[in-house]
């Protein structure tokens, strides 16, 4: 039995240090899906720094204004973002099951004076129904 896999990419425009931001992307595929992987592809380098860093959080909701549930995150406190080097985002939690119209949010928050975050998040899901 074959499995159906789909993916989307959500662009995160260049957001400099000291600025929180968030972007949204709708899941466009009919049916019920289970998110299995998320990746971040940096387009701008960001040095690792224990105090002045960026935290990137990926969350989902029902697409009808419901609360967002975090499914994964990464930060630049111990690992730098290197241009053209994929970062894995470990995913888990209740928000992994999505349906057509569910929203995926990518949010950047700051530690200390912050760090730049620029690139795209790829989301891969398997159809379950």
N, C-alpha and C positions, 0 to 999 in steps of 0.2 A: 504494500500500500504506500503510495507516494504521499509526501507531505508538501503542503503549500507554504512557501516562505515569501515574505515581502519585506521591504525596507523603505525607509524614508530618510532624508537628510535635512536637518534643520540648521540653517546658517546663523551663526552668532557673529554679528558685525563687530568690528574693532571697538572695544570698550576699554578706555584707559584706566589706569590706576586711580582709585578714589571714587569710582562711579559704579554703583549697583545697577543692574539691568536685567531684563528678562525678555525672552522671545517665545512664541508659541507656534505649534504646527499641528494641524488636524490629522488624525489617522484616516486615510481616504478609502480603505478597503472594506467591502461588506463582510459580515460575519463576526465571529468572536476570535480573538487572537491572543497569544501569550508572548509577551516580550521576552526574548531570550538573550539578546546582546545589545549593548550600547557602547559606542566608541566616540572619542573626541579626536578630531584631526586639527591640531594647532596650525594656524596660518601665520602667527606671530609668536616669537619665542618669549617665554616668561621665566625668569630665574626663580629657583627655589629660595624661599625665605621663611624662617620660622614665625616671624611676626607680621611682615607685610606681604600678604598673599591674596590669592583669589580662590574662592570656593565655588565650584560649579555643581548645581543640583539639578537632576532630571526628575520630573514629576508628571503624573497623569491625572486626568479627571474624566468625568462621564460625558463631557462635551455639552452639558446642559446647565452649566454654571455651578456644578458641584465643587466641593473642596478638592484641592489637589493633594495627592498622596506621593511622597517621595519614593522613588524606586532605586536611586543610586546617586553617588556624588564622587568628586575627586577634588583635590586642592593642590596648590603649589607650595605648601609649607615645607615639604621634604623632597618633592620631585618636580623638576623644571618641566615646562612645556617646550619641546624642541620642534621647530618647524618641520613639517612633513613626517613626524613620528607619531604614530597612533597611540592614544592612551586608552586603555580598557577602563570601562566604568562597570564595576560589579553591580548587578541588578538583583533585587530581592524585594519581597513584601507584597502587600495586598493590591497595589496598583499595577501589577504586571499584566492583568487581563484587561484588554481594551476591545472596543467595538468601533465600527464605522462612526466617525464623528467625535470620538474621544479626543481630547486635547493633550498634547505633550508639551510641557513647559521646560525650558532650559533657563535657569536663573543663575546670575553671578552675584555673589556677595563678597564683601571685603573683610580681610583681617588687617588690622593696623592701617597703614596708608594704602594698602591694596597692591594689585598687580594687574597688568593687562590680560584680557581674555579675548581671543579672536580666533575663529575657526568654525568648524561645523560638527554637529553631533549626528551620528548615524544610529538609527534604531532598527533592529531586526526582530521580526516576530514570526511565529508559526501559527497557522490557522488551526484552531481546535474545534470549531463548529461553524 
